[in-house]
Amino acid sequence: MVLSTLDISDKSMRHSKELSNLSNNNDKNIQQLNDFLQICEIKVNNLMVTSKKINDITEAISKIAQQTNLLAINTSIEAARAGDTGKGFSIIANEIKSLSDNTSNKAKEIELIINNTKKEIHELKEQIYLCSKASSIVSESNTMAVQSIHDINMCIEELEGLMKDFSKN
């Protein structure tokens, strides 16, 4: 009976060590996940900076379109003052106004896309934060499991010692 108990104890110790190795592998995997999440966060922050730069460029394009529109209006006024000789300028002014309007509309479309992208990036940042938080919780649980396994191993070793002492008597 003592030998079978020692065998069971030995078997329990092997399983416990296997579980400990699995937990250690989990720790490595969790750390790797955290590293990936940090890289994702850096990439998301870079996207935010790039979106801001694109937004600034779009605002500049919108201002240029507004100024071009004013130029077209002024050209139309001057063409009207020139009468028949200014008709060519009037046609050019209309084309400039059309280009200005088109540029302004496209700048607004870009702005809308950028705003939607910023929203998506913000939501992605939130998801990365939640994943990171969940990973921390899993890591803490895994650390507690490793400690529990260690405690179980200590108890098994203590039981083995008692069994061996008992079998000697």
N, C-alpha and C positions, 0 to 999 in steps of 0.2 A: 504494500500500500504506500509506503514511504517512497519507493522508487517511482511508482506511477505518479505520485504527487510531484516528485522532483522533475519527472518528464513533462508533466503539464506546466510546471513552473518554467522549465526551460523553453518550452514551446511558446508560452505567454511572453517570455522575455524576447524571443525572436520576432514574434508578431509586433510587439511593442517597439522594437528597434526599427522594423520595417515601416511602421506608422510614423516613427520619428523621422526617418529618412524622407518619407513622403511629405511630411510637414515642412522639412527643410527645403525640399524642392518647391513646395508652394511658396515659401518665403522668397526664393529666388525669382519665381514667376511673378509674384506680386511686385517685387522691386523692378523687374523688367517692365511690367505694366505701368508702374508709376513713372519710369523713365520715358516711356512712350507718351504718356499723358503730358509730361512736361514739355516734350518736343511739340506735341499738338498745340499746347498753350502758346508756345513761342511762335509757331506758324500762324495761329489765329491772330496773335497780336501784330505780326507782320502784315497780315491781310488788312487789319484795321488801319494801320499806317498807310498802306497802299491805297485803300479806299479813300482815305482822307486826301491823299495827294490827287487822286483822280477827281474827287469832288472839287478840290481847289482849281484844277485845270478846267473843269466843266463850268465853274463860276466865272472864270476868266473868259471862256468862250461865250458865255451868255452876255457878259459885259461888252465883248467885242461885237456881238450880234446887235445889241442895243445901240451901240455907237454907229454901226454900219447902217442900221435902220434910220437913225437921225441924219446920217450923211445922205441916204437915199431921199429922205423928205426934203432936205435942203437942196439937193440936186433937182428934185421935181419943182420946187419953188423957183429956182433959178431958170430952169427950162421953160416954165410958164412965163416968166418975165421976158425971156428972149423971143417968145412968140414962135413963128414958123421955123425960124432958124434953130430953135432949141428943141425941136421935136426929137431929134436923135438922142439928146440928153435925157429927154423924158422916158424914152424906151429903155435906156441904160439905167435910169433911176428905178424904173419898175422892176427890172431884172435884179438890181442890187437889193431892192426891198424884198423880193421873192427869196433870194439867197439868204438874206438876213433872217426872214421868218422861218425858213427851213432850218437854218443853223440853230436858231432859238428853240424850235420844236425838238430837234435832235438832242440838244443840250438838256432839255427838260426830261426827255426819255432816259438819257444817261443818268441824270440825277435820280430819277425814280428807281432805276436798276441799282444804283449805288445804295440808295436808302434801303431797298429790299435786301441787298447783300449785307449791309451793316446789321440789319435785323437778324438775318440768318447767322451771321458771325457771333452776334451777342448770344443767341440761343445756343450756338455750338459751345461758346465759352461756359455757359451755364451747365451744359451736359458734361463737359470735361471736368468742371468743378464737382458735379455730383458723382461722376465716375471716380475721381480722385478721393472723394470723401468715402465712398463705398469701399474702395481699395484699402483705405486706412482702417476701416472697421474690420474688414476681412483679415488684414495683417495683424491687428490687435487680437482677434479671435484665434488666429493661427499661433501667435506667440503664447497665448494662454493654453492652447492645446499642446504645444511643445512642452510647456512647463508641467502640465498635467501628465503627459507621457513620461517625462523625467521623474516625476513623483511616483508614478506607477512602477517604473523600473526600479526605483529605490526600494519600494515596498516588496517587489518580487525578489530582489536580491536579499533583502532582510528575511523574507520567508524561506528562501533557499538555504540561507545560513542556519535558520532555526531547524529546518528539516534535516539538514546534514548533522547538526548537533543531536537531534532527536534520534536519527538512525544510528549514530555511534553508540548511544546508550542502550 
